Amino acid sequence: MNGKPAPHDMGQGSTRTRLERGRGALGPALELVHTGRAPTRAVLTAELGVTRATAGAVAAELEALGLIHVEPGAAAGAQGRPSHRLVVADDGPVVLAAQVHADGYRAALVGLGGRIVATTPGCETVEADPAQVIGAVVRDGAELLKDSGRRCAGAGLAVPSAVAEPDGQALNPLHLAWSAGAPVRQVFAEQVRAAGIDRPAFTGNDVNLAALAEYRHGAGHGARDLLCVATGHRGVGGALVLDGRLHTGSSGLALEVGHLTVNPEGGRPCHCGSRGCLDVETDPLAFLTAAGREPGPEVSLLQQARDLIRTQYADPLVRGAAEQLIDRLGLGLAGLVNILNPDRIILGGLHRELLGADPERLRAVVADRSLWGRSGGVPILACTLDHNSLVGAAELAWQPVLDDPLGALGAQI
């Protein structure tokens, strides 16, 4: 005997002993609850591969950290006994999430489970100085945080640009008046500290973060190789989640799908120097132009395009414009399917509206133009989360807590 209790004896030891044995499971356990994959303690026990006693100790420690609640439940657990329900704490810590896009910015507080606790109304003006814009959105978020009285676990920012690694520079903020290479990660961290928030701060590309949020909490849940393609307020972005992790490439620049050529003959000039790219052929401005509508200043281009599809799709010009964009989007998706072989595609922004307007047309184009599509098809679904880039920015900030809950938050108790 080596003096250590056998697994079947662990229930006889103290809670502290069981916790020491299960401390390495705190992060995996929290992620299971956070993503909804462990709704009960019985499921948590099975997913972690530990004893019931250890799972109970782990759940108790997460509850002591203020991250989850353990509640009596009616779900059947082992041997037919009711299993306790595990839910994220409604009154637990939050993270400050911020998003900047071509038509404004917004801040939010986001709890575990991807739940938005509070948001600012949003601003529709973006200054040419990144520090001014980021400082303003951080101050808005700090006011939300102060009013909430909640603990802050971190901060995350989504921007409409590839964010280079490891320096955190916005390399191509094409639809903002920012200079290429703006040090957005450094600026965001400085503004977070200036607002009196002494927590880690992170920055990422908005579509990457939308994909991460949808993978964990939305339409991508359960996928293994998830492809996300979405319009922002201007332009088109893409992201790939492989086995739960964003694929960002060697320096953060992977999946710049907006610069796939889908209309080489007579296509619109693109910011990248080419013509007929997905970025300028299937974004809200392209749709409004094809539909013969003059964009107005009163609301964002994305909202104008959405409203046009929802309210005037019977208009032949609107329907024709939608079909044109669907065909070009389908061509781009088919190329991506051939290269990446995803098991699910999710579409956001205007692309979600196009899918809803004529799903069979889009799926037929992808199936006809892709090798894998012909062998059975790839599910194409609409993104389901409101403000998914904000939720994704929050996921960046939650990640250190998911990795090490005690290390990240233990000192705050």
Secondary structure as GFF3:
##gff-version 3
##sequence-region A 1 413
A	DSSP	three_ten_helix	7	12	.	.	.	ID=ss1
A	DSSP	alpha_helix	15	22	.	.	.	ID=ss2
A	DSSP	three_ten_helix	23	25	.	.	.	ID=ss3
A	DSSP	alpha_helix	26	34	.	.	.	ID=ss4
A	DSSP	alpha_helix	41	48	.	.	.	ID=ss5
A	DSSP	alpha_helix	52	64	.	.	.	ID=ss6
A	DSSP	beta_strand	68	71	.	.	.	ID=ss7
A	DSSP	three_ten_helix	78	80	.	.	.	ID=ss8
A	DSSP	beta_strand	85	88	.	.	.	ID=ss9
A	DSSP	beta_strand	94	101	.	.	.	ID=ss10
A	DSSP	beta_strand	104	110	.	.	.	ID=ss11
A	DSSP	three_ten_helix	112	114	.	.	.	ID=ss12
A	DSSP	beta_strand	116	119	.	.	.	ID=ss13
A	DSSP	alpha_helix	130	148	.	.	.	ID=ss14
A	DSSP	beta_strand	152	159	.	.	.	ID=ss15
A	DSSP	alpha_helix	184	194	.	.	.	ID=ss16
A	DSSP	beta_strand	201	205	.	.	.	ID=ss17
A	DSSP	alpha_helix	206	217	.	.	.	ID=ss18
A	DSSP	beta_strand	225	231	.	.	.	ID=ss19
A	DSSP	beta_strand	236	242	.	.	.	ID=ss20
A	DSSP	beta_strand	245	246	.	.	.	ID=ss21
A	DSSP	three_ten_helix	257	259	.	.	.	ID=ss22
A	DSSP	alpha_helix	278	281	.	.	.	ID=ss23
A	DSSP	alpha_helix	284	290	.	.	.	ID=ss24
A	DSSP	alpha_helix	301	312	.	.	.	ID=ss25
A	DSSP	alpha_helix	316	340	.	.	.	ID=ss26
A	DSSP	beta_strand	344	348	.	.	.	ID=ss27
A	DSSP	alpha_helix	350	357	.	.	.	ID=ss28
A	DSSP	alpha_helix	359	369	.	.	.	ID=ss29
A	DSSP	alpha_helix	371	374	.	.	.	ID=ss30
A	DSSP	beta_strand	380	382	.	.	.	ID=ss31
A	DSSP	alpha_helix	388	403	.	.	.	ID=ss32
A	DSSP	alpha_helix	405	409	.	.	.	ID=ss33
A	DSSP	three_ten_helix	410	412	.	.	.	ID=ss34
###
